Amino acid sequence: MPPSKPTSSARATLADVARHVGVSAMTVSRAISQPDSVAKPTRDRIMAAVKKLGYLPNMAAGTLRSSQSFIIGGVVPTLGFSIFGDTVQGISDVLNDSGYQLILGCSGYSLENEEKLVTALIGRQADGIILTGTLHSPELVPYLRGSGIPTVEMWDISEPRIDMAVGFSNFDLGQEIGRHLVACGYRRLGYVSGTPEHEKREKRAAARSRGFLAAVREAGLAPPARVSVPDPLDMEGSGVVAADFIAAHPEIDALLCINEIVGVGTLYEAQRRGWKIPQKLGIAGMGDANIAHLVHPGLTTIHIPGYKIGQLSAEMMLARLSHGRVKKRAVDVGFELVIRGSTRLPEKAGPAKR
């Protein structure tokens, strides 16, 4: 008869789990550290026993023996955007089936915080690091390159890159939405952006701004009037800033917003003030979170495949860890222009996907 669960004073051991299942301690160890090396029925019985007995593997000891921790460290700017949540879910779903665990940190768009998080993750023997964007502190880049730790940068594919990357061209994204507004017949454009300080430390936002401005220039239009919002996650406050900006610049006929949160906030505040959308004012955003299609009219925006970015980042990391190489070191997932009722329809059809 299998032994009962040890009391709180006698912590369960690897040997306890092995006796409970009727296998060797080595098989239990492999089921925990290398799941694919143990047949699924046996592995399932072992994991059930681990849970029942309350066994806590000594991961530090395992790391010393195998030089692997089976931990992947990830850093995202924030979870305030649901689309970063989608990316994290994509990473987690892939890693959960591989025996690796994700340890996540949020940098708050701070390069210094990102560096501290990465240093802590490496101190915990993370086997790989997944970062957001390709802009990092001057100290972090050579450190990661010299360490030999596999690194994936996501949400951007621009050079220079540390190692591997999964994302898209943020410049092209800004240019695409700008070209759409021009194609809709808008000629006096405005831009609700982040602060200059934010764009200095957020390379992706700066690239989108440059892309938008390039689209305006190629159309021969005047540079857009611009206003900055201090907190791009503050929907209500950003909407008020944007609407006050339009009231002070009544010649503007379309407004591009830094993200869908600011876009939806602007849409709400414009309608609250009695403005007809898109007759008086066209509004567009960048980033297609769930809220963008729940409002009326829906927000015209750019859809970014956040979940897919997470999946491919994790798959690329696992390929490097398993085989020492990947087929492609940079993968462009593209993006999609999503036209909804917050802007007029294009005067002539153009490409909607990239």
N, C-alpha and C positions, 0 to 999 in steps of 0.2 A: 504494500500500500504506500503511495507517495507520501513523503513527509508533509506535515502541515506547514503553513506559512510561519517563518521564524517570528518570534516576539520582537517588540521594538528594541529590546536590549541585545538581540542577536541579529545583526544585519545580514541579509541574504548574500550569499557568495555565488561565484560562477559555478562552483561545484554543486551547490544546492540546486541550481537550475538544471544542471546536467543530470543529477540523480532524479529530479522530478520528471524529466522528459524521458530518461533512459538512453541518453546519448553521452558522448565524451565531452569533456570540458572544451576541447579543441573545436568541436562542432558548434558548441554554443558561442564561442569566441568568434568563429568565422561567420555565423549567422548574424551577429551584431555588427561586426566591422566590415564584412564582405558579403552582403546579403545574396548576391547573385551566385555565390559559390556553393550555396546550400539549397537543396531541393525545396520547393515552396511548401509542400505539406509539413516537412520537418521544421522549416523555418517558422511557419505559422504556429506550430506547437511550442517551439522555443519562445517566441515572442509572447504567446499567451502565458507561459510560465513566468517569464520575466515580469509581466504585469501583475500576475497573481501573487508572486512572492515578494514583489517590491524590490527587485534587484536593480541597483544603480551601477552601471558599468563604470569602471575606472578609466575614463577617457584619457586622462593625463598619462597614465601608465601605457595605455595602448598607443598613444602618440609616440612615446619614447621608443617602443619596440618596433613600430612600423614606419616611423617618420611621416605618418599621415594622421591628420586629426578628423578627416571627413567633415570639415567645416568650411563653408564658403562665406566670406564676409561681403556684405553689400552696403553701399551708401547711396541714399537718395536725398534730394534737397528737402523734401517735405512730403507728408502724407495728406496735406491739406487739399491737394489736387487729387481727385479720384483716379485720374489717369496714371499717376505714379503708383497708386494702389493696385491698378490692373497689372502694371509691370512687375511689381513685387509678387503678385499672385502667380504670374507666368513663371517667374524664377522658381518659386516655391513648389509649384506643381511638378516641374521637371526634376528638381532635386529630391523631392520626396520619394520618387520612384527609383532613386539611384543609390540610396544609402547615405547621401550627404545631407547636412543640415545647414540652413541659412541663418546667419546672425546679421541683423539689420541695424543700421544707424541712420539718423537724419542729420544732415549737416546744417540745415537752415540757410542754405545758399552761402555758407561761409567756407572759404578755402582753408582757413585755419582749423575750423571744426572738422572738416573732412580729413585733414592731415592727422589730427589727434585720433579720430575714429579708426583710420587705417592703421596707425601705429599700434593702437590697442588690439585690433583684429590680428595683426601679424604677431603681436606678443602672445596671443592665444593660439598660435600655430595654425592659422587659417591656411588651407591648401590653395586657395585662390581668392582674388578680390574682384568684385564687380562695382564699378563706379558710374556715376551719371555725368556725362559730358566729357570733353577733352581739355578743359582748363582746370589746372590744379596749382597748388603752391609750388614755387621754384624748388623747394626741398623735396617734395613728394615724388616728383617725376623721376629724377635720377635714382632715388632710393628704390622705387619699385622696379625700374629697369635693371639696376644692379643686383637686386635680390633674386631675380630669376623666378619670382612668384607669378604664375599666370594671372594676367589682368585683362578684364574686358571693360571697355568704356562703352556706355550705351546712350542712346538718344542723340548721338552725333557721330559723324564719320569724318569730320574735317581733320586735316593734319595740323600740327604733329600729333601722332598717337603714341601711346606707351607700348601697346602690344596688339590686342585684338579690339574690334569695335563692331557694334550693331546699332544702326540708327538710320539717319537720313540727312539730307542737306537742309539745314535750317535757313540758309540764304535762299534756296529754291522755294522753300515753304512761304517765306515772306513775299517773295516775288510772285508766286502763284496767286495768293489772295489779292495782292495789289493789282495784278493784271485782270483779275475777275472784276474788281470794282470799276476799273477803266472800261472793260467790255460791257458793263451794265449802263454805261453812259454817264457815270459820275465824273465830274471835272474839278470839283473843289473839295479836296479830301482833307480829312483831319486824322490825327493819330493819338490815341491814348496809350502811352507807353509806361514802362517802369522808369524809375529815376536813373539819371546818368551813373550814379554810384552802383546801382543794381546791375546795369549793363557792363560795367567794368569787371565785375566779378562773376557775371553770368554770360559766358561767351555765346550760348545758344540764343538768348534774347537779343543780344547785339547783332548777331548774324541775321535774324529775322527782320530786325529794323532795317539793316542795310539792303536786304532783298526787297522789302516794300518800297524803300526810297528809290531803288534802281528801277522798279516797275513804273513809278511815277515819272522819273526822268525820261525813260524810253518812250513814254506817251507824250512827252513835250509839255507836261503840266507843271504848274508852279509847285514848289516844295510844300508838303502838307504842314498846316499849323499843328503844333504838338503840345500836349500837356502830359505831365507825369502824375501817376498816382503813387502815394507813399506805400500802400500795402495792396498788392495785386490779388490778395486773398479776401479782401474786404469788399464784398459784393455791393452792399448798400452804400458805403462811403465812396467807393470808386464811381458808382453810378451818379452820385450827386456831383462829384468833381467833373465827370464827363459832361453832364447836362449843363452845368454852369459854364463850362467851356464852350459848348454849342451856343448857349444864350449870348455869350460875349462875341461869338463869331458866326452870326446867322447866315453868312454866305456859304458855310460848309454844307455840302449835300450828302456826304457819306463819311462814316467814321470807322476806322479800324481800331480794334481794341487788343491789348497785349495778350489776353487769354479769354476763355469763354466765361469765366466768372465776372470779369469786368464787363464783357459784352452783354451778359444777361442783366447785370446791374444797371447798365446804361439803358438797355431796352425797357426795363421796368420803370426807371425814373423818367425817361422820355414820354412814355405813355401816361404816367401819373400827371405829367405837366400838359397833357392833352395833345401831344404831337402825333401826327399820323406817320406810322412806320409801314412801308418804306417810302410813302409819298413825300413827306417833308424831309426825312432823313433815312439813309441806308446805314445799317449797322452790321459789322462783321467781327468775328473773333478768330482766335487761333487756338485749336485744341477742342476736340469734340466730346466733352464729358456728357454724361446722361442729361444734365439739366438743359443743355443747348437745344434739345428737341422737345422738351417738356413745356417750354414757354410758348406763348402765342403772340405774334408769329414766331416760328422757330428761328434760331440763330444760324445765319450763314457762317460757315467756319471751315477749318481744315481738320479732317479726321486723321489722327495719328494712331497706328496700331500698337497701343501700349502693351497689351498682353503678349502679342507676338514678339515684341522687342525683348520682353522678359524671358519668354520661352527660348528664343534663339540665343540669347546671352548665356543662359544656363547650359544649353546644348553645346555651344562652342566651348565653354569652360570644361565640361565633362569630356569632350573629345580631346582637348589638350591634355587633361590629366590622365586619360586612358591611353592615348596613343602618342603623346608628345608633339603632336602637330595638328593643324586644321587645314581643310581644303582651301578656305579663303579667310584671310585675316580681317577683312572688313566686309560686312554685309549691309547693303542698302535695302531697307524694307519699304521705302517710299511713303507716300501719304496720299490722301484723297480730298479733293475739294467737294464740300457738301453744300449745295445751294438750297436755302430755305427762304421763308417769307420775309426775313428782315432786310433783304436787298431786292432790287428789281432783277428781272431776268436779263441775261446778257442780250445785247442787241444783235449779236450773231454768235452762233455756237462756237465753242472752243474746247480744248482738251480739259477734262475734268479730273483726270487722275494722273498721278506721277508715281 
